[in-house]
Amino acid sequence: MHTRVFPKTLPSIAPLLDRLMAKTSTPETLGARIARLRRDKGLTQIELAEHLQVSQPVVSDYENDVIRLPADALAQIAQIL
């Protein structure tokens, strides 16, 4: 059973964040899940970076779990993907 871990103060994006964080059959890091959803949507790292107004290496670092995602970036990613 999936338990929502997002604050109720973000009701408009909570379902999107839940989808982004939904469990899969194999364990997957948040970064790997973002990469998979980005590819499923047909976006490149450069295109996602442009939407987030960051550089492509930052998106790569998010996807490889090198740097921690700020909450606002996570919310943006959930809306995009």
Secondary structure per residue as TSV (DSSP state, phi and psi in degrees):
chain	resnum	aa	ss	phi	psi
A	1	M	-	360.0	131.8
A	2	H	-	-89.3	127.3
A	3	T	-	-104.2	128.0
A	4	R	-	-67.6	129.6
A	5	V	-	-113.2	9.4
A	6	F	S	-99.7	146.2
A	7	P	-	-63.8	148.4
A	8	K	T	-71.6	-7.7
A	9	T	T	-75.6	-6.9
A	10	L	-	-117.9	53.1
A	11	P	T	-63.3	-30.6
A	12	S	T	-71.0	-28.2
A	13	I	T	-106.8	-5.4
A	14	A	H	-55.9	-45.2
A	15	P	H	-63.1	-34.8
A	16	L	H	-68.5	-41.1
A	17	L	H	-65.9	-38.5
A	18	D	H	-60.1	-42.3
A	19	R	H	-63.5	-42.1
A	20	L	H	-62.9	-35.8
A	21	M	H	-96.3	3.7
A	22	A	-	-57.4	142.2
A	23	K	-	-71.7	145.6
A	24	T	-	-115.0	175.3
A	25	S	S	-69.0	-25.3
A	26	T	S	-117.7	144.3
A	27	P	-	-57.9	137.5
A	28	E	-	-143.6	133.7
A	29	T	-	-72.8	163.7
A	30	L	H	-59.5	-43.8
A	31	G	H	-61.2	-43.8
A	32	A	H	-63.6	-38.0
A	33	R	H	-66.0	-41.6
A	34	I	H	-61.8	-44.4
A	35	A	H	-60.7	-44.2
A	36	R	H	-64.2	-46.5
A	37	L	H	-65.4	-36.2
A	38	R	H	-62.6	-47.1
A	39	R	H	-63.9	-41.4
A	40	D	H	-58.9	-34.5
A	41	K	T	-81.8	-7.4
A	42	G	T	80.6	22.1
A	43	L	-	-98.1	146.1
A	44	T	-	-89.3	167.1
A	45	Q	H	-61.3	-36.3
A	46	I	H	-64.3	-43.5
A	47	E	H	-65.0	-42.6
A	48	L	H	-63.8	-40.7
A	49	A	H	-59.9	-40.7
A	50	E	H	-63.3	-42.0
A	51	H	H	-61.6	-37.8
A	52	L	H	-86.4	-9.6
A	53	Q	T	59.7	45.9
A	54	V	S	-131.5	174.6
A	55	S	-	-85.2	160.7
A	56	Q	H	-59.3	-40.1
A	57	P	H	-60.6	-29.6
A	58	V	H	-66.6	-43.4
A	59	V	H	-61.2	-42.9
A	60	S	H	-59.2	-43.2
A	61	D	H	-64.6	-38.2
A	62	Y	H	-59.9	-48.6
A	63	E	H	-68.1	-25.8
A	64	N	T	-99.4	10.6
A	65	D	T	56.9	33.6
A	66	V	S	-81.7	-41.4
A	67	I	S	-122.3	151.5
A	68	R	-	-79.7	137.6
A	69	L	-	-74.2	126.9
A	70	P	-	-66.9	151.5
A	71	A	H	-57.5	-40.2
A	72	D	H	-66.9	-36.1
A	73	A	H	-67.4	-39.6
A	74	L	H	-62.0	-42.4
A	75	A	H	-64.1	-41.5
A	76	Q	H	-62.7	-45.6
A	77	I	H	-61.5	-41.9
A	78	A	H	-61.4	-38.3
A	79	Q	H	-71.7	-36.6
A	80	I	H	-71.9	-43.0
A	81	L	-	-91.3	360.0
